[in-house]
Amino acid sequence: ALLVVVVALVPLAIGGPAFALLLILLGLACWHEYLLIARNLTPAPGVSRYGAATIGFLGLAGLLGWPLAVVAAVAFVGVLAPLVRQFRRTGEPDVLTYWGLGAAGSLYIGLPVLAATSLRQLDGPVAPWLSRFADAASLGWAPAAYGFAWVFTTVLCTWLADTGAYLVGRSFGRRRMSRLISPNKTVEG
């Protein structure tokens, strides 16, 4: 996990397209995992390309600072298109279940990608040393040291909380939470 965090910190420090690309790729990996979990709940979520496209567009929207109306339109089309596609399949049972799983998953993953890429683009007052660091690391893209500080803080806090939960769960965990989704996760962790 430490290696993954270090590898992720380089695009975070660079910002701009490097960070957006990293988040979009992570979002697509999460989407793949989500579909594997969803297939345990229902035979075929059936909207994989729409979800992947929605996640990619939301990451791009955060990078480019698209207006909220455009972001909402992209999300709307990303949710509506698979619904139309699913209704064309009149012979399949549980059409709305398949669509609901796909739409919820694409937004569940895509909106944090949008939020993180948008947050990384923010500029504001920071300590001079952090501003110098962001300027040096940005490789010509807008350094946005303020956004770097917030995203770095979020990543660090999440990583520390996740590591703490893992260590507590390994040391004191007895009651399993969800054997189907995450067999080693415990209530105590």
N, C-alpha and C positions, 0 to 999 in steps of 0.2 A: 504493500500500500504506500509506503514511503517513496518508492521509485515512481509510482504513478503520480503522486502529488508533486514531486520534483519535475517530472516531465510536463505536467500540466502548468506549472508555474512559468515556464519559458513563454508559451503563447500568451498567458495572462499578462506577463511583463511587457511583451511586445504590443499587445492590444490589437485593435483594428481587425483586419481580415484574418490574421493568424488566430486570434482568440475566437472570433466568430466561427471560423472553420472548425476549430477544436470542439466548440460547443455543439455545432451542427452534427459533427461526427459522433460525439458522445450521445446526443439526442437520438440519432439513428440507431446506435447500439442499444440504447435503452428501449427504443421502439421495438427492435427485434426481440429483446428479452420480454417485453410486455406482451407481444404476440404469442410467445411461447407459453406464458402464464395464462393468457386468455384462452388458448387452445385447450388448456386443462379444464376450463369452465364451460366451454361450448365448442362444438365441432369445428367451426370455421369463422373467425371474425371477418374475413373476406374484404378488408379495406386497406390492405397494407400499403399500396402505392399512394393512396390519398393521404394517409397519416404521415408517411415519409415526406411527401411534398409539403404538407402543412408545416411540419417541423423545420424543414429547410427554409421555407419562405419566412417563417417567423424569426429565425435566426438572422436572415438577411435584412428583415425589417428593423431589427434591433441595431444591426451594424450601420445601416444607412439612415437611421432616425426617421423612418416613415411616420407620417401623421397617424393618429389613433384611428381615424376613419378608414384609412387604407389597411391598417393592421386588422381592424374588425372585419373588413370586407374579405381579406385573405382567410381569416379564421372561419368566417361564415361559409365561403365557398368550399373550404377544406372539410367542413362538417356537412354541408348540404349535398355536395356532389356524390359522396358515397351513399347517402340516403336515397337519392334518385336511382343510383345503380342498384341498390339492394331491392327497391320496389319493382324494378324490371324483372327480378328473379321471383316471379309469382309462385313457382312451385316449391320453394324452400320454406320450411317452417322456421320460426324464430328470426325472421328478417330484421325486426327492430332490435332484437338482442344483439345480433351481429353488428349492426350499425352502431348501436349505443356503445358497445365495447370499443369499437374502432374510434368513434368520435371522441369519447371520453379520454381514451389513451393518448390520442394525438394532441389534445389540448393539455392534458395532464403533463405531458413531456414538453410540448412546444411552448407553452406559456413561460415556464422557467428559463428556457433557452432565450426567448425574447427578452425577459426581464434581465437576465445576466448580460446579454450583449448590449442592451440599452444602458444598463448601469455602468458598464465598462467605458462607455463613451462620454460619461459626464465629466465636466470640467468644473473646478471650483478651487477654493483656497486650501492649500496643504502646506506642510512643513517644507522649507527650502530643500532639505536633503532628499525628500521624497519626490519633489519636483525635478531635481537634477537626475535622480534615478530613472524616473519615467521618461524624461527627455532622452537619456542615453539608451534606454531599452527599446524605445518605440520604433526604431528603424525607419524614421521619416513619417510614420503615421502620427496623427494627433496624439500626444502623450496622455492626455486626460488622467493626470495623476490622482485626482479626486476619485474618479471611477475605479482606478486601479486599487486605491486604498480600501474602498468599500467592498469590492469583489474579493480582494485578498482576505479581508477580515471575515467575510462570509465563508469563504472556503476554509480558512483556518479554524473558525469556530465549529463548522460542520465536521471537519476532520477530527478535531479534538473530542467532540461529543460522540461521534461514531466510534472512535477508538476507546473512549471511556465506557461506552455501552458494551462494546465487545469484551473488554477486560472484566467488567462487572459480571456480564453474562457467563463468561468462561469460569470465573471464580465462584460465583454464588448462584448461577442460574440452575433451576431445577424444573420449572414448568415451561413447556414448549408453547410457543405462540401459534404458529401455523405450519404444521408439518408439510403441507402441500406446497406452499410458496417459499418458505425459508425454514428448512427442517432444523437448523441449529439455533435459531433465534429464540430467546427466552423472555418471559415476562420480566424477570429481574433485570436483564440487560436493557 
